[in-house]
């Protein structure tokens, strides 16, 4: 649980950071709002912070229909995808599950049969986790992360040209209701305030 919490904090910091000095920082609330009503989203934003048509939105019903090995691909042209990041896909693990059992999601650079690269992801269904998918590269090299409600910054999978232009990309899985994540953020803030108050009290007691 502690490990999952730390991972969430790290991801939150990554989300708030822009990949380029030209990029407009996209807030967590904007990312979650854009994905509201969907199970998983692969969002691409322009340098102005607006979501682009090349983003991918998938409902839980679509995931159950297509199966856990189905790959959802962005319409980004192959030249706008970072081919050097092929093999560096991110594997998200649900709490209590191991990589051997399977992933809730795999997101990264996918290599088509024709040799072209696509920004893509695969997602689990209600009954089945995602296993090895050849197009994402070797399963052993997946960057494993704990699945949380926070967006995962996947801007590194965009081409260097897009990154330099200020474009950004995020993957979101299991989107909570806006009221739910606001309560969670408020909770984190309250914990921080309590910690600060205790530290101040200890200093005064010395």
VENDASUL-V373798 format. One record per residue. D_LAST is the distance of its C-alpha to the last C-alpha in Angstrom with 2 decimals. Layout:
D_LAST + D_LAST
This chain:
33.56 + 30.44 + 32.86 + 34.81 + 31.75 + 30.76 + 34.41 + 34.45 + 31.52 + 33.31 + 36.56 + 35.06 + 33.86 + 37.35 + 39.05 + 37.32 + 38.31 + 41.83 + 44.08 + 45.47 + 44.53 + 47.48 + 46.41 + 45.14 + 42.08 + 43.25 + 40.71 + 40.13 + 41.59 + 44.74 + 45.22 + 44.85 + 47.08 + 49.76 + 49.75 + 49.74 + 52.48 + 52.77 + 51.58 + 51.03 + 51.25 + 51.55 + 50.90 + 51.89 + 50.79 + 52.40 + 50.54 + 50.62 + 48.56 + 51.61 + 52.52 + 55.75 + 58.83 + 58.27 + 55.44 + 56.14 + 55.55 + 56.29 + 56.35 + 55.78 + 59.48 + 60.50 + 58.31 + 59.87 + 63.31 + 62.95 + 61.17 + 58.15 + 59.93 + 60.92 + 59.59 + 58.80 + 59.42 + 58.50 + 61.47 + 59.90 + 62.54 + 62.20 + 61.70 + 58.56 + 56.92 + 55.08 + 57.44 + 55.17 + 52.62 + 55.25 + 53.91 + 50.27 + 50.38 + 47.35 + 47.61 + 45.48 + 44.78 + 44.24 + 41.44 + 42.85 + 45.75 + 46.50 + 48.49 + 51.32 + 51.68 + 51.73 + 49.83 + 49.33 + 50.10 + 51.09 + 50.95 + 52.04 + 55.13 + 58.22 + 61.44 + 64.63 + 67.82 + 69.26 + 66.49 + 64.76 + 61.01 + 59.45 + 55.97 + 55.91 + 54.23 + 55.25 + 53.74 + 53.92 + 55.88 + 55.21 + 56.69 + 56.36 + 53.77 + 54.62 + 55.93 + 56.86 + 58.63 + 60.51 + 60.32 + 56.56 + 56.91 + 55.91 + 53.78 + 51.90 + 50.52 + 49.04 + 45.48 + 44.03 + 41.43 + 40.24 + 42.02 + 39.87 + 40.83 + 39.50 + 42.12 + 42.60 + 43.20 + 46.58 + 47.41 + 47.94 + 51.11 + 52.67 + 54.82 + 53.31 + 55.48 + 54.03 + 50.47 + 51.24 + 52.75 + 49.52 + 50.66 + 48.12 + 48.52 + 46.52 + 47.30 + 46.27 + 46.81 + 46.51 + 45.77 + 43.83 + 44.68 + 42.92 + 41.24 + 39.89 + 38.22 + 36.80 + 35.14 + 33.80 + 32.40 + 30.81 + 29.26 + 27.78 + 26.37 + 24.83 + 23.19 + 21.71 + 20.42 + 18.81 + 17.09 + 15.86 + 14.61 + 12.64 + 11.05 + 10.28 + 8.92 + 6.52 + 5.44 + 5.52 + 3.82 + 0.00
